[in-house]
Amino acid sequence: MWFSNLICYRFKQDVSYNQEDFEQALEQDVFRPCGSQEMNTFGWTKAFGKHGQTLSHFSEKSILVCAKREEKVLPASVINDMLAEKIELIEREENRPVKKKEKDELKENILSTLLPQAFKKSSLQFAFIDQVNGWVIVNSASFNKAEELLALLRKSLGTLPVVPAFANYDLDVFLTDWLTHFNAPDGFAIGSDAELQEPDDNGAQVKLKQHDLASDEIKTHLENGKRVTKLALDWRERVKFILQNDGTLKRLSYADALKEQNADIPKEDMAIKLDADFILITEEIKELLEELTAGLGDKEDLA
């Protein structure tokens, strides 16, 4: 429930979803386990897991969804060893080389044999939709995985007119300016972690952890033309995170006072606690993002 990495999108138009229709749309792509010959499956599961009954959770104009992925684990080394043995056997017994097409067929046969016996692993991915401000927030550190979830949501709903929230901002410029002047937007304070890089994409990098970012050493790097690609920020002493130049917010950590706000709700009322936590965390994230975008200046045309 406590989102640890944020990949952010915004709707290009106002949206308003009806809970019953939304739920029915997700049910078209509900999660199912892998079949005997499937490598992976991906679908919607209950937003609150065993503590809920629905695939989506509507609360305070926000919608929580959860996608589940199951995949089979087949180590490439095992497949390659079995393939090498078969190739060696054929070449020895039939005294001929095995061509690429036949190798591919042999590999497919090996996969087909091993798949039903393969171990399975599963993972959950959460996202929420803010119907008031038009945010779609995916709890992921990977754009590929975030896009996979959005593709599933688009398939279920029929349409999903969203764009990456920070695509029209040159965040390198902002991050470098904030660190150069050691002055972040209102509500934000610069932390002690950063990454700097020379303008050339293949240029030298400087990775800093628990460092005094106001030091002369950092000023020298900046004066020599290095740009800031990652910067630790502290928002109102409530949420700490790393803002990257690709627009992702990573390694979110929340103040103890925030995490303990709903601690008095008994475990017997877990569904109530999960709802309270969902409202709490989404309101914090929405406020943080609104202040961050305000600090970046006027919104760009996202059409």
RONUZA-962682 format. One record per atom (N, C-alpha, C, O): z, y, x. Coordinates in steps of 0.2 Angstrom, whole numbers, plus 2048, in hexadecimal, padded with zeros to 3 digits. Atoms other than C-alpha are relative to their C-alpha. Layout:
BEGIN
ZYX ...
// end
This chain:
BEGIN
8007FA804 800800800 800806804 7FD80B802 7FF7FA7FC 80480C80E 7F9800805 7F97FC80A 8068007FD 7F2810814 801802807 804807809 7FE7FE7F9 7F2810827 7FA803804 7FA806809 8077FD7FE 7DF81582A 7FC8027FB 7FC7FF7F5 8037FD805 7D5820820 7F8801802 7F7805806 8077FE800 7C282181E 7FE8037F9 7FF8007F4 8007FC806 7BE82E811 7F98027FE 7F5803802 8067FE803 7B0831805 8028057FA 8078057F8 7FF7FC805 7AD83E7F8 7FA7FF7FB 7F57FE7FD 805800805 7A483D7E7 7FC806800 7FE80C802 8047FA800 7958487E6 8008037F9 7FC8087F8 8007FD807 79984B7D3 8077FE7FD 80A7FA800 7FA801803 7A884B7C8 7FF7F87FD 7FA7F67FA 800807802 7AD8397C3 8067FF7FB 80B8037FC 7FB802804 7B88327B5 7FF7F97FD 7FA7F87FA 800808801 7BB81F7B3 8057FE7FA 80A8007FA 7FC804806 7C18167A3 8037FA803 7FF7F6806 7FC8067FD 7CE8097A8 7FD7FA7FE 7FC7F5802 803806803 7C77FC79D 7F97FE803 7F87F9805 8078017FE 7B57FE7A2 8007FF808 7FC7FB80A 7FF8017F9 7BA7FF7B4 8027F9802 7FF7F6807 7FE8077FF 7C37EF7B4 7FB7FB7FE 7FA7F6802 805805802 7B57E67AB 7FB800806 7F87FB807 8058007FA 7A97EC7B9 8027FD806 7FE7F9809 7FE8047FA 7B47E57C7 8007F97FE 7FF7F5803 7FF807801 7B67D57BE 7F97FC801 7F97F6802 8078037FE 7A37D27C1 8007FD807 7FC7F9809 8008027F9 7A77D07D3 8077FE803 809800808 7F98027FE 7B87C87D4 8007FB805 7FB7F8806 8008047FB 7BD7BF7E3 8007F97FE 8037F77FA 7FF808800 7BA7AC7E5 8007FD807 7FD80080B 8008037FA 7BD7A17F3 7F97FD803 7F57FD7FF 8078037FD 7AF79B7FF 7FE7F97FD 8037F57FD 802806802 7A578D7F9 7FF7FC807 8007FE80C 8008047FA 7A277E805 7FB802805 7FC80180B 8057FE7FB 79278680D 800807800 7FB80A803 8007F9800 79779880C 804802806 80A7FF807 7FC7FE7FA 79D7A181C 8058057FE 80A806801 7FB7FB802 7A67AF812 7FE8027F9 7F98027F6 8007FD807 7A97B7801 804806800 808807804 7FD7FA800 7AE7C87FC 8008037F9 7FB8037F5 8007FE807 7B47CE7EB 8078047FE 80B804803 7FA7FD802 7C27D77E1 8067FC7FF 8057F67FC 7FA804802 7D37D17E0 8058057FD 80480B7FD 7FB7FC803 7E37D77D7 802806804 80580580A 7FE7FA7FC 7E77E97DD 8087FF802 809801808 7F98007FE 7FA7E57DD 8027F8802 8077F6802 7FF8077FE 7F87D27E2 8047FD7FA 8027FD7F5 7FC804805 8047C77DA 8058047FB 8078017F6 7FB7FC804 80E7D57D3 7FB8047FA 7FE8087F7 8047FD805 7FF7DB7C8 7FB7FB7FC 7FB7F57FE 804804804 7F37D57BB 7F9802800 7F47FE7FD 8067FD801 7E47E07BD 7FD801807 80080180C 8047FF7FA 7D67E27CA 801807803 801809809 7FF7F97FE 7D97F57CA 8068037FD 8098007F8 7FA7FD802 7E88007C8 7FF8077FF 7FE80B804 8017F8802 7E78117BF 807803800 80B8007FD 7F97FC800 7F581D7C2 7FF807803 7FC808808 8017F97FE 7F58307C3 7F9802802 7F8805807 8077FE7FF 7E28327C2 7FE7FD807 7F87FF809 8028047FB 7E18267D1 7FF7F97FF 8027F67FA 801807801 7DA8157D2 8007FC806 7FD7FD80B 8008057FA 7DF8077DE 7FC7FA7FF 7FC7F77FA 803806800 7D47F97E2 8017FC806 8037FF80B 7FF8047FA 7D57EA7EE 7FA7FB800 7F97F77FC 8058057FF 7C77E07F5 8027FA805 8067FC809 7FE8057FB 7CA7CF7FD 7FA7FC803 7F57FB800 8058047FC 7BF7C680A 8037FA802 8097F9805 7FE8067FD 7C07B480E 7FA7FE805 7F47FE803 8058037FC 7B77AD81D 8027FA804 8087F9805 7FF8067FD 7B579D826 800801808 7FC80580A 7FF7FF7F8 7BA79C839 7FC7FA803 7FF7F4803 8048057FC 7AD792843 7FF803807 7FA807808 8017FD7F9 7AF796856 7F97FF802 7F67F9802 8078017FD 79E79985E 8007FB805 7FB7F8806 8008057FA 7A378F86D 8007F97FE 7FD7F5801 800806803 7A6780862 7F97FE7FE 7F67F97FF 806801802 79578285A 7FB7FF806 7F67FA806 8058007FA 78C78586B 8017F9804 7FC7F7806 7FF8067FC 794776873 7FD7FA7FC 7FA7F67FF 803806803 78F76A865 7F8801800 7F57FC800 8077FF800 77D772865 7FE7FD807 7F87FA807 8028027F9 77C76F878 8007F9801 7FB7F6804 800807800 78175D876 7FA7FD7FC 7F77F87FF 805802804 77475A869 7F9801804 7F57FC804 8067FF7FC 766762873 8007FC806 7FA7F9808 8008057FA 76B758883 7FE7F97FE 7FB7F6801 801807802 76B748879 7F87FF7FE 7F57FA800 807800801 75974C872 7FC800806 7F77FC806 8047FF7FA 752751882 8017FA805 7FC7F8808 7FF8077FC 75974188B 7FD7FA7FD 7F97F7800 803806803 75473587E 7F98007FE 7F57FB7FE 8077FF802 74373C879 7FC803806 7F6804805 8037FE7FA 73F74388A 7FB8067FE 7F5806800 8047FA802 739754883 8058067FF 80B8057FE 7FC7FA801 73F766882 8018017F9 7FD8007F5 7FF7FE807 74776C872 7FE8077FF 80180C803 8037F9801 73E77C86C 8058047FC 8098017F8 7FC7FB804 74678B864 8017FE7F9 8077FE7F6 800801807 742787852 8047FA7FF 8087FA7FA 7FC806801 74A775854 807802802 80C7FF7FE 7F97FE7FF 75977D85C 8038037FA 8098027F9 7FE7FC805 75B78984E 8027FB7FA 8077FC7F6 7FF805806 75A77A841 8067FC802 80A7FA7FE 7FA8047FE 76777084B 8068047FF 80B8017FD 7FA7FB801 77377F84B 8018007F9 8078007F7 7FE7FF807 771781838 8037F97FE 8077F97F9 7FE806802 77476E836 8087FF802 80C7FD7FE 7F98007FE 784770840 8058047FC 80A8027FA 7FC7FB805 78A77F836 8017FD7F9 8077FD7F7 7FF804807 787775826 8057FB800 8087FA7FB 7FB805800 79176782C 807802801 80C8007FE 7F97FE7FE 7A0771833 8038057FA 8098057F9 7FD7FB804 7A177E825 8057FE7FB 80A8017FA 7FB802805 7AA774818 8077FE803 80C7FE7FF 7FA8027FD 7B776F825 804806803 809806806 7FE7FA7FC 7B978182C 8078037FD 8088037F7 7FA7FD803 7CA78A82B 7FD8077FD 7F88097FE 8027FA803 7CA799820 805806801 80B804802 7FB7FB800 7D27AA822 7FE8067FB 7F88077FA 8027FB805 7D37B9816 804806802 808806806 7FD7FA7FF 7D77CB816 7FF8057FA 7FA8037F6 8007FC805 7DA7D980A 7FE807802 800809808 8027F97FE 7D27EB80A 8018047F9 7FF8027F4 7FE7FC805 7D97F87FF 7FC807800 7FA809805 8037F9801 7D18097F8 8038037FA 8057FF7F5 7FF7FC806 7D58167EC 7FB8057FE 7F9808803 8047FA803 7CB8227E1 8048057FD 8098047F9 7FC7FA802 7D28337DE 7FB8047FB 7F68077FD 8057FD804 7C98397CE 8018077FF 7FC80A7FC 7FF7F9801 7D084A7CE 7FC804806 7F8809804 8037FC7FA 7CA8507E0 7FA7FC802 7F77FF807 8078047FE 7BC8437E2 8007FD806 7FB7FC809 7FF8047FA 7C38397F0 7FF7F97FF 8017F67FA 800807800 7BF8277F4 8037FF807 80080080C 7FD8017FA 7CB821802 8017F9801 8047F57FD 8008077FF 7C981080A 8057FF806 80580380B 7FB8027FB 7D8809814 7FC7FC806 7FD7F5805 8048047FB 7CD804823 7FF804807 7FF80A806 8027FD7F9 7CA808836 7F97FF801 7F7802807 8078017FE 7B8802835 7FC8037FA 7FD8017F4 8057FD805 7AA80B82C 7FC7FA7FD 7FA7FB7F7 803806803 7A17FA82A 8047FD7FB 8017FB7F6 7FC803806 7AF7F3820 8018047FA 8018027F5 8007FB806 7B1803816 7FA8007FC 7FA8007F6 806800804 79F803812 7FF7F97FC 7FC7F97F7 800807804 7A07F080D 8048017FA 8017FE7F4 7FC7FF806 7AE7F5801 7FC8047FB 7FC8037F5 8037FC804 7A48037FA 7F97FD7FD 7F87FE7F7 806804803 7947F87F8 8027FC7FA 7FF7FB7F5 7FE804805 79E7EC7EE 8028047FA 8018027F4 7FE7FC806 7A57FA7E3 7FA8037FD 7FA8037F6 8067FE803 7948017E1 7FC7FB7FC 7FA7FC7F6 803806803 78E7F07DC 8037FF7F9 8007FE7F4 7FD801806 79B7EE7CF 7FF8067FB 7FE8047F5 8017FA805 79A8007C7 7F98027FF 7F88057FA 8077FE801 7878017C9 7FE806804 7F8807805 8027FA7FC 7888127D2 807802803 80C801800 7FA7FD7FD 79481A7DE 7FE806805 7FC80580B 8037FA7FD 78E82C7E3 805803805 807808803 7FB7FD7FB 79982F7F3 7FC801806 7F77FE808 8027FF7F9 796835804 806801805 80B802802 7FA7FF7FB 7A1835814 802807800 7FE80C800 7FD7FA801 7AD843812 7FF805805 7FE80B804 8017FB7FA 7AB84B823 7FA800804 7F9802809 8078017FC 799847827 7FD807801 7F9807806 8037F97FF 79485A826 804804804 80380A805 7FC7FC7FB 7A285F832 7FF7FE807 7FF7F8808 8008027F9 7A085F845 807800802 80A805805 7F98017FE 7B2859848 801801807 807803809 7FF7FE7F9 7B085A85B 802807801 806809805 7FF7F87FF 7AF86D85A 8078027FD 80A805801 7FA7FE802 7BE86E84F 8067FD804 80B801806 7FB8037FC 7C9862859 801803806 806804809 8007FD7FA 7C486A869 803807800 807809804 7FD7FA801 7C887B862 8078007FF 80B804802 7F9800802 7D987685B 8047FF807 809802808 7FC8027FA 7DE86E86C 800806805 804807809 8017FA7FC 7D787D876 8058057FF 808808804 7FC7FB802 7E188986D 8077FE7FE 80C8017FC 7FA803802 7EF87D869 8028027FA 8088057F9 7FF7FD807 7EE882857 7FC7FD7FB 7F67FE7FA 803803805 7EB877849 8008047F9 8048097F9 7FF7FC806 7E887C837 8078007FD 80B7FC7FF 7FA800803 7F688182C 8027F97FD 7FF7F67FA 7FD807802 802872828 7FF7FB805 8027F5804 8018067FC 7FC868837 803803807 802808809 7FD7FF7F9 804867849 7FC7FB804 7FB7F5802 8038047FB 7FB860858 8057FB803 80B7FD805 7FC8057FE 80385085E 8007FF808 7FE80480B 8008027F9 80384786F 7FB7FB803 7FB7F9808 8058047FE 7F483C86F 7F98037FF 7F88077FA 8077FE800 7E2840872 7FB7FC804 7FD7F9809 8068027FB 7D183B879 7FB805801 7F98097FC 8057FB7FE 7C5846882 7FB7FD803 7FB7F8806 8068037FD 7B4843887 7FB805803 7FA80A800 8057FC7FE 7A684B891 7FB8007FB 7FA7FB7F8 8057FF806 798852886 7FB7FA800 7F97F87FB 804805800 78D84488C 8037FA7FD 8097F87FE 7FD805804 78F835880 8037FA805 8087F6804 7FE8057FB 79182A890 805803805 80680080A 7FC7FD7FB 79C836899 8077FE800 8097F97FC 7F98027FF 7AE83489F 8048017FA 8038077F7 7FB7FF805 7BC832893 807801803 8087FE808 7F98007FE 7CE837894 8047FE7FA 8048017F5 7FC802806 7DA82E889 808802802 80A800807 7FA7FD7FF 7EB836887 8057FD7FB 8047FD7F5 7FB802805 7FB82E87F 807803802 808803808 7F97FD7FE 80C83687E 7FF805805 80380580A 8027FC7FB 805844888 8018087FD 8018097F7 7FF7F9802 809857888 7F9803800 7F6805805 8077FE800 7F885D881 800807801 7FA80A800 8007F97FF 7FD86F884 800802808 80080780A 8007FF7F9 7FD86C897 7FA803803 7F5803800 8067FD7FC 7F28748A4 7FB7FB801 7F57FD802 8058067FF 7EA8638A7 7FB8007FB 7F57FF7FC 805800806 7E3863896 7FC806800 7F68057FE 8047FA800 7DD875897 7FB7FF805 7F5801804 8058017FB 7D48708A7 7FA7FC7FD 7F47FD7FE 805804803 7CB86289E 7FC8047FB 7F68037FB 8047FD805 7C686D890 7FC806803 7F6807801 8047FB7FD 7C087B89B 7FA7FD804 7F5800805 8068047FD 7B586E8A4 7FB7FD7FB 7F77FA7FD 805802805 7AC86B894 8027FA7FC 7FD7F87F8 7FF806804 7B485B88D 8028027F9 8058077F8 7FF7FF808 7B585A87A 8057FB7FE 8067F6801 7FB804803 7C3853870 7FD7FB7FB 7FA7FE7F6 803805805 7BE843866 8057FD7FC 8047FB7F7 7FA802804 7CF83E860 806804802 807806807 7FA7FC7FF 7DF84885D 8057FE7FB 8047FD7F5 7FA801804 7F0844857 8028067FC 80380B7FF 7FE7FA804 7F684F849 8067FE7FC 8077F87FA 7FA801804 80685083F 8008057FA 80080B7FB 8007FC806 80585682D 8068017FD 8097FC7FA 7FA7FE803 81485F827 8067FB801 80A7FB7FD 7FB8057FE 81F852830 8017FB7FB 8067F87FA 800805805 81B846822 7FB7FA802 7FD7F4801 8058057FE 80B83D829 7FE802807 7FB807808 8037FF7F9 80683B83B 7F97FB800 7F97F67FD 806803800 7F483583F 7FC802806 7FD807809 8057FE7FB 7E583584B 7FA8027FC 7F77FE7F8 8077FE803 7D683F845 7FB7FF805 7FB80280B 8068017FB 7C683984D 7FA8047FE 7F98077F8 8067FC802 7B684284E 7FB7FD7FC 7F68007FA 805803805 7AD836843 8038007F9 8007FE7F4 7FD7FF806 7B983B835 8057FB7FD 8087FC7F8 7FB805802 7C482C834 807803802 808806807 7F97FF7FE 7D782E834 8047FA801 8047F57FD 7FD8067FE 7E082183D 807800802 80A805803 7F98017FE 7F181A841 8058057FC 8098087FF 7FB7FC804 7FA823833 8077FD800 8087F77FF 7F8801801 80D823833 8038057FC 80280B7FC 7FD7FC805 818829826 807802802 80B7FD804 7F97FF7FF 828832827 8057FB7FC 8037F97F7 7FB805804 838827823 8028037F9 8027FF7F5 7FE7FD807 83D833815 7FB7FE7FB 7FC7FD7F5 805801805 82C83080D 8007F87FE 7FF7F77F8 801807801 82C81D80F 8067FD7FC 8067F87F9 7FA802804 83E81C808 8018037F9 8068027F6 8007FC806 83A8277F9 8017FB7FA 8057FD7F5 800804805 8388187EE 8047FA801 8047F47FE 7FD8067FD 84480C7F7 8067FE7FB 8087F87FB 7FB801805 85180D7E8 7FD7FC7FA 8017F97F6 803804806 8458047DC 8017F8802 7FF7F6807 7FE8077FF 84B7F27DB 7FA7FB801 7F57FC7FE 8068057FF 8407E37E1 7FE7FD7FA 7F87FB7FA 802803806 8417DC7D0 7FB8047FC 7F78017F8 8057FB803 8367EB7CB 7FB801805 7F9807805 8057FF7FB 8297E87D8 7FA8047FE 7F7808801 8067FD803 81A7ED7CD 8028087FF 7FD80C801 7FE7F9801 8247FE7C9 800803807 7FE809808 8007FD7F9 8278007DC 7F9801803 7F8806806 8077FF7FD 8157FD7E1 7FC8067FC 7F980A800 8037FA803 80F80A7D4 803806802 7FF80B804 7FD7FA7FD 81C8167DA 7FD802807 7FC808809 8038007F9 8168137EC 7F9803800 7F7807804 8077FE800 8048157E7 7FF8077FE 7FB80B801 8007F9802 8078267DE 802804806 7FF809808 7FE7FC7FB 81182C7ED 7FB800806 7FA806808 8048007FA 8058277FB 7F98037FE 7F7807803 8077FD801 7F582C7F2 8018087FF 7FD80C801 7FF7F9800 7FD83D7EE 801804807 7FE809808 7FF7FE7F9 80283F800 7F9801804 7F7806807 8078017FD 7F083A806 7FC8067FD 7F8809801 8057FB803 7E78457FA 802808802 7FE80C804 7FE7F97FD 7F28557FF 7FE801807 7FC806809 8028007F9 7EF851811 7F9802801 7F7806805 8077FF7FF 7DD85080F 7FD8067FD 7F9809800 8027FA803 7DB85F804 802806806 7FE80A806 7FE7FB7FB 7E5869812 7FB800806 7FA805809 8058017FA 7DA861820 7F98037FE 7F7807803 8067FD802 7CA866817 800808800 7FB80B802 7FF7F8800 7D1878814 800802807 7FD808808 8007FE7FA 7D4879826 7FA800804 7F9803809 8078017FD 7C287482A 7FC8057FD 7F6806800 8047FA803 7BC883820 7FD7FD7F9 7FE7F87F6 803801807 7B1883810 7FC7F9800 7FA7F7805 804806800 7AA87380A 7F9801800 7F68057FE 8078007FF 79986F80F 7FC7FD7F9 8007FA7F5 804803805 78B86B802 7FF7F9801 7FC7F6805 8018077FF 78D8587FF 7FB7FD7FC 7FA7F77FC 806803804 77E8567F4 7FB7FD804 7F67FA801 
// end
